[in-house]
Amino acid sequence: MLKPLGDRIIISVTEEEEQTASGFVLPSASKEKSQTGEVIAVGDGRTLDNGTKLPVSLSVGQTVMFEKYTGQEVKYDGQEFLIVHEKDIVAIVE
């Protein structure tokens, strides 16, 4: 599995299926990507200037919302993931 470094977080982006009023399913390529996903892995945290390690405040399994145009898309073992910094996470979905 992938292990992010520093304050990075690996997210499995939620694929949201969208339907029209008449019941047609819109293909994912015709709409923007979701801004929510499940946390798959978290890094050890950010190292501050004084050498102290500030741990990541998220944990694996949480559903989060992230900024729209952020992160690095990667493909690993046939699956697509998004790697973002902790500062790019805007909310935890409960």
C-alpha positions in Angstrom: 0.0 0.0 0.0 1.0 3.6 -0.4 2.4 5.5 2.6 2.2 9.3 2.3 5.1 11.5 3.7 4.8 14.4 6.0 1.4 16.0 6.3 0.1 14.4 3.1 -3.1 12.4 3.0 -4.2 9.7 0.4 -7.9 9.9 -0.5 -10.1 7.6 -2.5 -12.4 10.0 -4.3 -16.1 9.3 -4.1 -17.7 8.6 -7.4 -21.1 10.2 -7.4 -23.6 9.0 -9.9 -25.8 11.8 -11.3 -29.1 11.3 -12.9 -31.3 13.6 -14.9 -35.0 14.2 -14.0 -35.9 11.7 -16.7 -33.7 9.0 -15.1 -30.7 9.1 -17.5 -27.3 8.5 -15.7 -24.7 11.1 -16.7 -21.3 9.7 -17.3 -18.6 10.8 -14.9 -16.5 12.3 -17.7 -19.3 14.9 -18.4 -19.2 16.5 -14.9 -16.7 17.7 -12.4 -15.1 15.4 -9.9 -16.5 15.0 -6.5 -14.9 17.0 -3.7 -15.4 14.2 -1.1 -13.6 11.0 -0.4 -12.4 8.5 2.1 -9.1 8.8 3.8 -7.0 5.7 2.9 -3.7 6.7 4.5 -2.1 9.6 6.4 1.5 10.7 6.8 3.4 11.1 10.1 2.8 14.8 10.2 4.5 18.1 9.5 7.9 19.0 11.0 7.9 22.5 12.4 10.9 24.8 12.2 11.9 24.0 15.8 12.0 20.2 14.9 8.8 19.3 16.6 6.5 16.9 14.7 2.9 18.1 14.4 0.8 15.0 13.8 -2.0 14.9 11.1 -5.4 15.4 12.7 -7.2 12.9 10.4 -7.4 9.2 10.6 -8.0 6.4 8.1 -11.6 5.7 7.3 -12.9 9.2 7.7 -14.9 10.9 4.9 -13.6 14.4 4.1 -14.2 17.3 1.8 -11.3 18.9 0.0 -10.6 21.9 -2.1 -11.7 21.7 -5.7 -8.5 22.0 -7.7 -5.9 20.5 -5.3 -3.7 17.5 -4.9 -1.9 15.0 -7.1 -3.9 12.3 -8.9 -2.1 8.9 -8.9 -2.9 5.5 -10.1 -1.7 2.5 -8.0 -2.5 -1.1 -8.3 -5.4 -0.4 -10.7 -7.0 2.2 -8.4 -7.0 6.0 -8.6 -6.2 8.1 -5.6 -5.7 11.8 -4.7 -2.7 12.9 -2.6 -3.3 16.2 -0.8 -1.7 18.2 2.0 -3.7 18.4 5.3 -4.3 22.1 4.7 -6.3 21.2 1.6 -8.9 19.4 3.7 -11.8 21.7 4.4 -14.1 19.5 6.5 -14.8 16.1 7.9 -18.2 14.6 6.9 -19.9 13.0 9.9 
